[in-house]
Amino acid sequence: QVQLVESGGGLVQPGGSLTLSCAASGTISINSMGWYRQIPGKHRELVAIISNGVNTFYGKDVEGRFTISKDKNTIYLQMNNLKPEDTDQYYCSVREVAAEYWGQGLQVNVSS
């Protein structure tokens, strides 16, 4: 059974930093891991993904501020220069060849 354990959300002031992590267990062969975010009532949007362990892709709103990295079956999202508009629920995603799994989500609040 695949399990995703997310950690690192919370409250931070504008301009601050947070690091999210997502540890996957029970997976067979991971194609990609990443983070998405969603405000209730809106679509889920890409934040960052890392595929084949090395190729990274970022959403246009976070490129240059966020960095995704991977160590074995754990990914990290270093978020710098956070803005109030980064406030959202962040979800970890793991994709295998024939399945996709989601974490339960972490709340990130950027506010003074």
Secondary structure, 3 states (H helix, E strand, C coil): CCEEEEECCEEECCCCCEEEEEEEECCCCCCEEEEEEECCCCCCEEEEEEECCCEEEECCCCECCEEEEEECCEEEEEECCCCHHHCEEEEEEEECCCCEEECCCEEEEECC
